[in-house]
Amino acid sequence: MITSGGASMADMAGRGCEHPRGCHTGELPVHASATVGARFWLLIEHSGPWASHLEDCKLPEGVHTLIKRASRLGIRPQLIRRPGRRNPVETGIHVMVADSTAAKPWIAEGIFAGPDDLDLDSVVAGVVPESCILVSEPVFLVCTHAKRNACCARIGLPLARSLAKSLPDTVWETSHVGGDRYAANLVCLPHGLYYGSMSQAAAIAAADAYRSGEIILDRFRGRAGIPEPLQAAEHFIRIHTGELSVGGVAVESSRSDGAITEAFVRGSGARFRVVVEPMTLTTPCGTACADTITTYRLVALDRLTPVLYATSALT
């Protein structure tokens, strides 16, 4: 069996991979697994090395201050660096901030002398900080965080370098994004779209689609910042309707009764009632991984009244 990085599963096991077989190849389902808490983002350029957790990294005190402040505000901090480069930032702190939940998601960047120069409160208010400039191109993050999980570096590093050759200046290596078992992980900002179990070809296809305002469902983990059952509801509507535009599907409301979630979803000019529930897959395992994976199954899907107004897709 061949993995997304080109190595056999036997080779992966020999190098310490403890994830269930199929996690890195796209054979196991990845939908509805995007990081729920990632609604706002703080990306800080730092060449490394990176410890397993950000608070343990040897960073300038100003960077640690920003990370702590962001975490208190509910902003997800990430360290980033250019693929293949380990040159430190020459002056100041280079950051990008993003809002993935806005009606029109955005990402902006700036270079700051110290942490007090960046207004993170404005980010959670949905406002671009005055000291930042909007970024017009999408940003692609590939997790390569070796100290957090070796598979992220083993599979993520060659993917990041390959993607950077195709899309220079838009690709960054990043610290842990959640879901190590789905390495290589790709995050598309500003919308916070997660892909997992990525091969180099799949990553290029997903990035090209995102640049055109679309999603590829193959290996699509979901949209960060919303609960997993609602990610699942959006996923099943996209399968049902064939709607691939980034903003073409959205949950309008939902309610849960125990493990079952009912959601009302807009997509392809119609409204749908979707019911999903978690399910457990038993998978062949490596030496120390859990022997189950939780995903979601479709219980019911009903078309409701058509949408009588035009809603533009997010761009």
C-alpha positions as CSV (number, residue, x, y, z in Angstrom):
1,M,0.0,0.0,0.0
2,I,1.4,3.5,-0.9
3,T,1.0,6.5,1.3
4,S,0.4,10.1,0.2
5,G,4.1,10.8,0.5
6,G,5.0,7.8,-1.6
7,A,6.2,5.5,1.2
8,S,4.7,2.1,1.9
9,M,2.7,1.6,5.1
10,A,5.4,-0.8,6.2
11,D,7.9,2.0,5.8
12,M,5.7,4.3,7.8
13,A,5.4,1.9,10.6
14,G,9.1,1.4,10.6
15,R,9.6,5.1,11.1
16,G,7.3,5.3,14.1
17,C,3.9,6.1,12.5
18,E,1.2,5.0,15.1
19,H,-1.9,6.2,13.2
20,P,-4.5,3.8,11.8
21,R,-3.7,2.5,8.3
22,G,-5.4,4.6,5.7
23,C,-5.3,7.9,7.6
24,H,-2.5,9.3,5.4
25,T,-3.7,7.9,2.1
26,G,-7.2,9.2,1.8
27,E,-8.7,5.7,2.3
28,L,-10.5,6.6,5.6
29,P,-13.1,9.3,5.8
30,V,-11.9,12.8,6.9
31,H,-15.0,14.9,6.7
32,A,-16.3,16.9,9.6
33,S,-12.9,16.9,11.4
34,A,-11.7,20.6,10.9
35,T,-10.6,22.3,14.1
36,V,-13.8,23.7,15.8
37,G,-12.1,26.5,17.8
38,A,-10.3,28.1,14.8
39,R,-12.5,31.1,14.1
40,F,-9.9,33.8,14.2
41,W,-6.2,33.4,13.4
42,L,-2.8,34.9,14.4
43,L,0.1,33.7,12.3
44,I,3.5,34.6,13.5
45,E,6.6,34.1,11.4
46,H,9.3,32.3,13.3
47,S,12.0,30.1,11.6
48,G,12.2,27.6,14.5
49,P,13.0,25.2,15.9
50,W,9.5,24.6,17.3
51,A,8.9,22.6,20.5
52,S,5.9,20.3,20.7
53,H,3.7,23.1,22.3
54,L,3.9,26.8,21.5
55,E,4.4,27.8,25.2
56,D,7.5,25.7,25.3
57,C,9.1,27.2,22.2
58,K,12.2,29.4,22.5
59,L,10.6,32.6,21.2
60,P,11.2,36.3,21.8
61,E,9.2,37.5,24.8
62,G,7.1,39.7,22.5
63,V,6.0,36.7,20.5
64,H,5.1,34.8,23.7
65,T,3.0,37.8,24.8
66,L,1.1,37.8,21.5
67,I,0.4,34.1,21.7
68,K,-0.9,34.4,25.3
69,R,-3.0,37.4,24.4
70,A,-4.5,35.7,21.3
71,S,-5.3,32.5,23.3
72,R,-7.2,34.6,25.9
73,L,-9.2,36.2,23.2
74,G,-10.1,33.0,21.4
75,I,-7.7,33.6,18.5
76,R,-5.8,30.6,17.2
77,P,-2.1,31.3,17.3
78,Q,0.2,29.5,14.7
79,L,3.9,29.8,14.0
80,I,4.7,29.9,10.3
81,R,7.9,29.8,8.2
82,R,8.6,29.6,4.5
83,P,9.1,26.1,3.1
84,G,12.8,25.1,3.1
85,R,14.0,28.4,4.6
86,R,15.2,28.8,8.2
87,N,16.3,32.5,8.0
88,P,15.1,34.5,11.0
89,V,12.9,37.6,10.5
90,E,15.4,40.5,10.3
91,T,13.4,43.2,12.1
92,G,10.2,43.3,14.0
93,I,7.5,40.7,14.3
94,H,5.8,39.6,11.1
95,V,2.2,38.5,11.6
96,M,-0.9,37.8,9.7
97,V,-4.4,37.9,11.3
98,A,-7.6,36.5,9.8
99,D,-11.3,36.2,10.4
100,S,-12.7,33.0,9.0
101,T,-16.3,33.6,10.2
102,A,-17.0,37.0,8.7
103,A,-19.6,37.4,5.9
104,K,-16.6,38.1,3.7
105,P,-13.6,36.3,5.4
106,W,-10.3,38.3,5.3
107,I,-6.7,38.1,6.1
108,A,-4.2,40.9,6.7
109,E,-0.6,41.3,7.6
110,G,1.9,43.7,9.2
111,I,5.3,44.0,10.9
112,F,5.4,45.2,14.4
113,A,8.1,46.4,16.8
114,G,6.4,44.9,19.8
115,P,3.1,43.1,20.8
116,D,1.4,46.3,21.9
117,D,1.4,47.6,18.4
118,L,-1.1,44.9,17.2
119,D,-4.7,45.4,18.2
120,L,-6.0,41.9,18.6
121,D,-9.3,43.1,20.1
122,S,-10.3,44.5,16.7
123,V,-9.8,41.0,15.1
124,V,-12.4,39.4,17.4
125,A,-14.7,42.3,16.6
126,G,-14.3,41.4,12.9
127,V,-12.4,44.6,12.1
128,V,-9.0,44.7,10.3
129,P,-6.5,46.3,12.7
130,E,-5.4,49.7,11.5
131,S,-1.8,48.7,11.6
132,C,-2.4,45.8,9.1
133,I,-2.8,45.7,5.3
134,L,-5.3,43.3,3.7
135,V,-3.8,40.4,1.8
136,S,-5.4,39.9,-1.6
137,E,-4.1,36.4,-2.3
138,P,-5.1,33.3,-0.3
139,V,-2.7,31.8,2.2
140,F,-2.0,28.1,2.4
141,L,-0.7,26.5,5.6
142,V,0.9,23.0,5.6
143,C,1.5,21.5,9.0
144,T,5.1,20.3,9.4
145,H,5.3,20.3,13.2
146,A,7.7,17.4,13.8
147,K,8.0,17.8,17.5
148,R,4.2,17.5,17.8
149,N,4.0,14.5,15.5
150,A,6.6,13.0,13.3
151,C,4.1,12.2,10.5
152,C,3.4,15.9,10.1
153,A,7.0,16.6,9.1
154,R,7.6,13.4,7.2
155,I,4.6,13.9,4.9
156,G,4.1,17.6,5.3
157,L,7.6,18.9,4.5
158,P,7.8,17.5,1.0
159,L,4.2,18.6,0.3
160,A,4.9,22.2,1.5
161,R,8.0,22.4,-0.7
162,S,6.2,21.0,-3.7
163,L,3.2,23.3,-3.3
164,A,5.4,26.3,-2.8
165,K,7.0,25.7,-6.2
166,S,3.6,25.9,-7.8
167,L,2.3,28.8,-5.7
168,P,5.3,30.8,-4.5
169,D,4.8,33.5,-1.8
170,T,1.4,32.0,-0.7
171,V,2.5,28.8,1.1
172,W,3.8,28.5,4.6
173,E,4.9,25.7,6.9
174,T,3.0,25.9,10.1
175,S,2.8,24.5,13.6
176,H,0.1,22.0,14.8
177,V,-3.3,22.7,13.2
178,G,-5.2,19.7,14.7
179,G,-5.7,16.2,13.4
180,D,-2.2,14.7,13.2
181,R,-3.7,11.4,12.1
182,Y,-4.7,13.1,8.8
183,A,-1.2,14.4,7.9
184,A,-0.5,15.9,5.5
185,N,-2.9,18.7,6.6
186,L,-3.6,21.7,4.4
187,V,-5.4,24.8,5.6
188,C,-6.8,27.4,3.2
189,L,-7.1,31.0,4.5
190,P,-9.0,33.2,5.0
191,H,-12.0,30.8,4.9
192,G,-10.4,28.2,7.2
193,L,-10.9,25.3,4.9
194,Y,-9.2,22.1,6.1
195,Y,-7.9,19.2,3.9
196,G,-6.3,16.1,5.2
197,S,-4.4,13.0,4.0
198,M,-3.1,15.1,1.2
199,S,-0.8,13.9,-1.6
200,Q,1.2,16.5,-3.5
201,A,-1.2,16.3,-6.5
202,A,-4.3,16.5,-4.2
203,A,-2.8,19.6,-2.5
204,I,-2.2,21.4,-5.8
205,A,-5.7,20.6,-7.0
206,A,-7.3,21.8,-3.7
207,A,-5.2,25.0,-3.8
208,D,-6.1,25.7,-7.4
209,A,-9.8,25.1,-6.7
210,Y,-9.7,27.5,-3.7
211,R,-8.1,30.2,-5.8
212,S,-11.0,29.8,-8.1
213,G,-13.5,30.0,-5.2
214,E,-14.3,26.3,-5.1
215,I,-13.9,23.3,-2.8
216,I,-12.8,19.8,-3.8
217,L,-14.7,17.2,-1.7
218,D,-12.0,14.6,-1.9
219,R,-10.0,14.7,1.3
220,F,-11.9,17.8,2.5
221,R,-12.0,17.9,6.3
222,G,-14.4,20.8,6.6
223,R,-14.7,24.4,7.5
224,A,-13.0,25.4,10.8
225,G,-14.8,27.4,13.4
226,I,-18.1,25.5,13.4
227,P,-19.1,22.3,15.3
228,E,-18.3,19.0,13.7
229,P,-22.0,17.9,13.2
230,L,-22.6,21.1,11.2
231,Q,-19.5,20.5,9.2
232,A,-21.0,17.1,8.4
233,A,-24.3,18.7,7.5
234,E,-22.6,21.0,5.0
235,H,-20.6,18.1,3.6
236,F,-23.7,16.0,2.9
237,I,-25.5,18.9,1.2
238,R,-22.5,19.4,-1.0
239,I,-22.5,15.7,-2.0
240,H,-26.3,15.9,-2.6
241,T,-26.4,19.1,-4.6
242,G,-22.9,19.1,-6.2
243,E,-22.5,22.6,-4.9
244,L,-18.7,23.3,-4.8
245,S,-18.5,27.1,-4.5
246,V,-16.8,28.1,-1.2
247,G,-19.7,30.1,0.1
248,G,-22.4,28.1,-1.7
249,V,-23.5,26.1,1.4
250,A,-24.1,27.3,4.9
251,V,-25.9,26.2,8.0
252,E,-28.7,28.6,9.0
253,S,-29.8,27.0,12.3
254,S,-29.4,23.8,14.2
255,R,-30.4,21.9,17.3
256,S,-29.2,18.8,19.0
257,D,-31.0,16.0,20.9
258,G,-28.4,13.8,22.5
259,A,-25.9,12.7,19.8
260,I,-28.3,13.5,16.9
261,T,-28.1,17.0,15.3
262,E,-30.7,18.5,13.0
263,A,-29.6,21.4,10.8
264,F,-31.3,23.6,8.3
265,V,-28.8,24.3,5.5
266,R,-28.8,26.6,2.5
267,G,-27.3,25.3,-0.7
268,S,-27.7,25.5,-4.5
269,G,-30.7,27.9,-4.3
270,A,-32.6,25.7,-1.9
271,R,-33.0,25.0,1.8
272,F,-32.6,21.5,3.3
273,R,-33.2,19.7,6.6
274,V,-30.3,17.5,7.4
275,V,-30.0,15.1,10.3
276,V,-26.6,13.6,11.2
277,E,-25.2,11.4,14.0
278,P,-21.7,10.3,15.0
279,M,-20.5,6.8,14.1
280,T,-17.4,4.9,15.0
281,L,-15.2,3.1,12.5
282,T,-13.0,0.2,13.6
283,T,-9.7,0.4,11.6
284,P,-6.5,-1.6,11.4
285,C,-4.1,0.1,13.7
286,G,-0.4,0.8,14.2
287,T,1.4,-0.1,17.4
288,A,-0.1,2.5,19.8
289,C,-3.0,4.3,18.1
290,A,-6.6,4.2,19.1
291,D,-8.4,1.5,17.3
292,T,-11.5,3.6,16.3
293,I,-12.2,6.8,14.4
294,T,-15.3,8.9,15.0
295,T,-17.0,10.3,11.9
296,Y,-20.6,11.2,11.0
297,R,-23.3,9.5,9.0
298,L,-26.4,10.9,7.3
299,V,-29.7,10.1,9.0
300,A,-32.1,12.2,6.9
301,L,-31.9,14.8,4.2
302,D,-35.1,16.7,3.0
303,R,-35.5,19.5,0.6
304,L,-37.6,22.4,1.9
305,T,-38.9,25.5,0.2
306,P,-36.7,27.1,-2.4
307,V,-34.7,30.2,-1.5
308,L,-36.5,33.1,-3.0
309,Y,-33.6,35.5,-2.8
310,A,-30.2,35.6,-4.3
311,T,-27.3,35.1,-2.0
312,S,-23.8,35.7,-3.3
313,A,-21.1,33.2,-2.6
314,L,-18.3,34.2,-0.3
315,T,-15.2,35.4,-2.1
